[in-house]
Amino acid sequence: MRVAAYVSFVVLTCAWCVFSEARLEVPMSLVRNASEKGALCLDGSPPAYHLDRGFGAGASNWLLQFEVSFIDATNPRAPHQHFRRPKELLVWCSDSETSGWCNDVESCLERAGTRRGSTRYMSKYEVFSGILSNNASLNPDFYNWNRVKLRYCDGASFAGDAMFDNGTTILYFRGQKIWQAIISDLQPKGLSKAKKVQGALEALLSGCSAGGLASFLHCDNFTSFLPQNASVKCLSDAGFFLDEKDISLNHSMRAFYEDLISLQGVEKNLHENCTSSLYYPHLVGFSATLLKYSSFHHILVPPSADLHGRWNRCKLDPMACNPNQLNILQGFRKYMVTALKQFYAYSRRGGMFINSCFAHCQSESQDTWFAFDSPRLNNKTIAEAVGDWYFSRRITKEIDCAYPCDNTCHNLIPLPPQESNQIFGGW
């Protein structure tokens, strides 16, 4: 598996520099012949992506970004085979909302009638910002690459391959085929011909939340579509999910993933070396398991574990958490840091940027990715940390102090969808 991250180097000096820039709106492209390939969204509509062409020195490089499940990147409060082992992986972590999947027919059927399960309801133009920006002052290292946003409409991190049909209702669980079809659609547009006259081709597979898990799942496969000498890396933004007990001491997320993997036919598309070595193969659905070969709202405090809503205020505003709740959150943070201990110590090419901000999906939001007041660790923005790692400028393994010590955080808590953890690594 080869993994990617990208860099941001220039520091902005004024607030209006970020917000006065013209918005880059990129049109949607529907996948051609999707039905023939069996690549369909939950409701049977064709999958889609948005491509902004590279130019200049970056014209041969590619950045593919899996869409976040429901959060609008421009407004974090809106809803919205054989493998070649990758040389490097980037992940970053923060507390987050995790409604990026559907694990039963009822929730998938509901999702199929929204933009999270159908391209019929999706915006036909997407704003590219942060890691997808084409402005050198806002995204110095990737602004001129071919940048692609893969729209998310399958409910299983682009990993399922099954169908539900009871005679009256049909749901398509075709995430794996959607991934393959989008890659096939991009190949004649330059992906398959990508090469550099001097130096190796550079490519990055990135994503946030459910898309961050997709980066883990498809990183190996992504390398097979590119030249052998390509520098292929993968980035996971807030996509490091832990197999830990919730506040009721139940493994709620383990049961959730088990249902998800069974319903959507995911297991056959998981890494065979990993599934064959586990007593519970469905644990491969956790990125923490995948990292060996944070989510707070739905993992630590799922609705089933808080029937009386005692955590409601805390989930919406960290300042409203009582001392006991904060202690529980700090314990969850310790679980995550412990889960990364070996990776931190022994990963030669890996990196981390783990902040204590209550924010979700910071790579596509310009103010958190690279701006004058972006979150920082050791005076380094996320973009700068990722850049140092990707281009091997220096070792980058940053872990924040415990909340609420970091005064650079924006602490943006996403609203529930009805109202509207970064880590990088390698071996």
C-alpha positions, 0 to 999 in steps of 0.5 A: 500500500502506498499512501499520500499527503500534501504540503502547504508552505506559505503563511497568510498574513491577513484574514481577507486574503483567504475570504476574498478569493473567488470561489472555484466551482467545479462541474459534476461529471457522471460516470459513463456506462455506469449501469453496464459496469454495475456501478450504481448509487444506492438508488440506482443513479450513476456515480459522479466526480468533479475534476479540475485539470492540473497545469504547469509543473503539476499537470501530470500529478493526481490528487483524488479526494473521497467526499466527506459523508455529509459535511459541507467543506465550505461550511463545517456546520452544514450537513451536507488481488495482489496488493503492492504495499504502500510506502507511506500513509498520512492520517490525522485525527480529531473528534468527529461526527460519524454518520457516514455509513448505513448498516441496515435496509431502513437507514440505507433506504432513507439515505437513497432519497438524499444526496448521500445516496443519489446523484439526483439530489447532489449539487452539480457544482462543488467548491474546491478549497483547502487541499483542492484549491487551485490557488498557490497561496492557499495550497502551494504544493497541490494547486496545479495538480489534477484534483478530483472529488469522488462523490459519495453515494454508497454508504460503505466507504466505496467498499460494498458489492451486493444488492437488496431486492425484496420484490418492491424495493431495490438498493444497490450496494456497489461502492467497490464498483463505483471506485473502479468505474471512476478510476476507469473513467479518469484513465482516458482523461490522463490518469493512465497516461500520467508520467513525468519526463523528469522525476517520478509521478506524484499521486495522492489518495485522500479523504475525510471521515467515511472517505478517510476510511476509504483511503485506507481501504483503497490505497493499495489498489490505487497503486495498481493504476499508476506507473511502478515508479510513481510516488503514491501516498494516502491521507486520512483526515478524521478517519481513524476509527477505534474498536473501543467500548462506548459509555455504556461499556458496549462495543456498539461500533463493532456491532455496527460495522459487522452489520454494515459489512454483512449487508453491503457485501464488504468482506470480500473487498477487504485486505485478505492478509488482514482478514485471514489473520483476525478471529473477527474479520469484520474488525478490518473495518476499523482503520486502527486495525488496518493501520497495523498490516476518532470519533466521539459522537457516534462511537463513544456516545451512540444514541443507544448508549445515551437514552436520556440525552445526558450527553446532548449538550456536551456533544454540541458544545465541549464547553458544556461538558461536565468534569466527568464527561471530560474525563471520559473524553480524555480517556478516549483520547488516551485509547487513540494515542495508545493505538498509535503507539507502535506506529509512532515509534516504528513507522520510518516514513509515517507522520501524524498530526493529532490535534485536540480540536472539536472539528471534523474534516479539516483538509477541505476547509481553507480556514483549518487547512492553511490560513493565518489563524489555522490550528497549529501544533508547534507553530505548524499548520496541518498543510505544512505538517502534511507537506513536510511529511509528503516531501520528506523535508523533516519527520512530522509526528505531532500530538497535541496536548489534551483538550482544552489546552490548544488555543488555536482550535476552531472547535467546529461541531457539525450539526446533525444531518437533518439540521442542515483525526489527522494521522499520516504514516508509512512503513 
